Amino acid sequence: MDQEFMAKVKMEVVDKSTAPARSVIAMQLKDVAVSFHGRTAVRDCTFDIAKNRVTSLIGPSGSGKTTLLRALNRLHDLTPGAKVAGQILLDGVDIYRGDLTVTELRTRVGMVFQRPNPFPTMSIYDNAISGLRFNGVKKKSILDEAAESSLRSAALWDSVESRLKVAASNLSGGEQQRLCIARALAMDPEVILMDEPTSALDPIATLRIEELMTSLKQRVTVVIVTHNMQQAARISDDCAFLLMGEDRAGELIEFDTTEKIFNNPIDPRTLDYTLGRFG
Amino acid sequence: MSDLVDLQSPHEIGHEMRDEIRRISDHLRRRRQVRSTIMVALCGVALAVTAVPLLLLLFELFHRGLPVVLHTGFYTQLPQTPSLVAPNVTGGVSNAIIGSIVLSAYAAVMAIPVGVLAGVYLAESDSKLATMLRIIAQTMAGAPSILMGLFAFSFVVRALHIGFSAIAGSFALAVLMLPVIVISSEIAVRGVPNTLREAGLALGAKPHKVSMRIVLPAAVTGIVTGIILAVSRAIGETAPVLLVIGGGYINSWKPLNPVSALPLSIYENAKSQWPSLRTQVWGIALVLVVFVFILSLSARIWASRKQRAR
């Protein structure tokens, strides 16, 4: 590998000096493995998700990024035959075996999906506060306040303020995805998981979501799965690189700050991937 | 590059070769055209075979029924038996119209909540019980409708000592409607994208809340279409009500009274010795058809509006 070539293609990692240091840990993964009907989909995942930072999970298709992400708020619970081994700690409490109900966990660890999925029968307003309603909040003043603040945080308030009662499906794809982010934010979660949140969006909508994620760091910890190398470089502070092993199970190859992963990784496979040699 | 085959560019293909290709393609095109014409003709014949009896039936229905239904007395009067002095006095069928409305309304009230919830359960559960219920529903959907009448007769009329009544007929019709509602609800609920369920769960909603607040509203168009289908089918059924409603000759909205029904009136009048009553049959049939038509039309309009609102 000649230095000249590397310098030319080196991914530009945006300066993250504003992000807080990796001092406080939001979630800890200890030797996490997920299997379906005894077949391991992803394993050997041990890393810490630092508070108020953006952690990206990158790797080629089939490396288990999404599977790992979904383990973080127990979305595999309903999949028959799914088993999560190892430990995942939220604030030091094991989310699978600890003293934490699955519904409480999910109110503390929110999720945004690959395709915008606002509830089609609900209005923009109802979508934004749907999580609160599901959890029994009825007081109108609280709901109104939560709707406004979450929509503001998702940079959506100004464009929807006058049409809160309109069906959410009238929004554009990018707006719908921001509504889904608002919906997650309304629960005031500690962590938001994002599963390729911009893969179904156009470049401008993508940019707005990325800006949003960066600003959200102030209040939440973000974990994002992305296929897009530039996106990972632009927005994430820390980065986990996963790869499919010999037996078709994904495994963690390397975890470090994004800067390190993209510019100076330890494992040669990480370098190959971030340079676009495969995947 | 060297191991790639050197492709001939078009102008290097010889004239003979080009003529040969054109000849073969012309031949193939002609064969395709002949086949296509035959298939289109066959489709046309099939369409005619389907449409002609239907159109004839509708024509006959309107031709003979329209003169009957244009009298207001047909809707407001009770039936009268013609006599030799007044062979054309048939009265109306108000009792049967009210009876049909009463029967299908009570039946819908009984069948809809149970059917929809059972459908949701079948769609959301993979248990053995669900599999068993599904098989039962499918079998019931194909069962002859007289069976429901027999069941209602032995259970409601006899065993519960309720006697011939609207409620017994509604019960039979409800049992008839149930499998249709269950199956169509299950299909509608299964059609709701899984990402919506996951979105609900990821917000900390409990599974039953996800089912009732997210999945059910999203499936409502399909469910309502199924309900209307079931009601339309039930309202035209004669066999299940024949044995149990008692054929009441008064206007009654009460569940425990005997009632009549439009299909039952058709059945009875058609057997009559009086030509005037036999003519009235067409009017009753027309009312029934229009009833069902309005039901399904309103369901369609409602569903398409709902769809557009999304």
Interface residues (C-beta under 8 A of the other chain):
Chain A: N73 L75 L78 P80 T103 E104 L105 R106 T107 G110 M111 F113 R115 N117 F119 P120 T121 M122 S130 G131 R133 F134 N135 A167 S169 C180 R183 A184 M187
Chain B: D126 P193 T195 L196 E198 A199 G200 L201 A202 L203 G204 A205 K206 P207 K209 R213 I214 P217 A218 V220 A309 R310
